[in-house]
Amino acid sequence: MKTTKIFILLIALAVFSGCSFIEPSHNISPGGHTGENKTKGEHSMSHESAENHSGVAENQGDAAHNLSEVERPQSIKDMMASRGEQDAANPTLKFVEPTNGASVNSSTVKVKVELAGDLKGYKPSKDPQTQMGNHIHIILDNQPYEAHYNLDGGFELRNVADGEHTLRVFPSRPWHESYKNNGAFQMVKFTVKNGGADMTKPATTNSGQTMSNINANTAVTIAEGKDMAKSMAGAVDAGRPLLTYSRPKGEYKGADAEEIMIDFWLTNAKLAGDGGEYHVRYSVDGGEAKMIDKWQPVWIPGLSDGKHTIKLELVDKNGNLVENGGYNSTMRDITVAK
């Protein structure tokens, strides 16, 4: 009997000792809720929550949250090499119409610009085979730009709504990289009065581009044109820092989808890497934000097939958005089909 009691007592002590050993280990382990894994767990939950909130598709996650940048694609370098001195040109633009402050009594607004400066062979035109060429970017309010190739014929903004509007222009290369010299960028404000725009009746072809002013009996220069979405000018101050979104835009197919260019125009602002105090912040699909500190194009690789949302913002040295009529924070949807 005495031996049995001693045996039972030893078993009880062993069980008690085991429980005492496990409990402290659970409390102090860095792998538990009070240690390193807690931080990792909270970060992971926050990441999932942010991704779900932004609506980023699962197959876009890596590209959205792990942005990288690559050098100028070889295809662009080859194109530059074939253009002689054009990329060293300093083209300037001047509005002929509309002039700043003009009133237009029509929903069709005729745009005419004059090209001058040290051109080094630069001239807007479109190659009929490649459908590429030098051109002018025309931006109504803060809509996506329209490419203008035929300066002799001018450009028509059609179905423009009544009210005040902002028009911005600057010269571009065939791959849509803007020229960034003084005098290249121009901006005017104009007002449409009693224009009678009918936004329910688009006047363009399926491609969005159409020709007009054709007279069978007279040799007439054909104007390019585009039916515009309804928009109004922001309260833009021409003397304040202004970011003009240019690229990316539209659909990217095949080799063009491998590296996608981000490009923009800056007015009254100098980036930190160029000796100023501003930054351009960009993100894809609401994910990781990165800063551009020098005014030059950035190429990003690896975007998956499907729709992506690009956001560009002009921010100050503290990362705060610089407001100017709502134009310094712009989002565009693009489609990638490799």
GITA-V969319 format. One record per helix or strand of 2 or more residues. SS is the DSSP state (hx for helix, st for strand). FROM is the first residue (numbers start at 0). TO is the last residue. If there is no record, write none. Layout:
BEGIN
ss | from | to
SS | FROM | TO
SS | FROM | TO
END
This chain:
BEGIN
ss | from | to
hx | 1 | 27
hx | 35 | 53
hx | 57 | 64
hx | 73 | 80
hx | 85 | 87
st | 89 | 96
st | 101 | 103
st | 108 | 117
st | 134 | 139
st | 145 | 147
st | 154 | 157
st | 162 | 171
st | 185 | 191
st | 209 | 211
st | 222 | 226
st | 241 | 246
st | 249 | 252
hx | 253 | 256
st | 258 | 266
hx | 271 | 273
st | 277 | 283
st | 288 | 291
st | 297 | 300
st | 305 | 314
st | 328 | 336
END
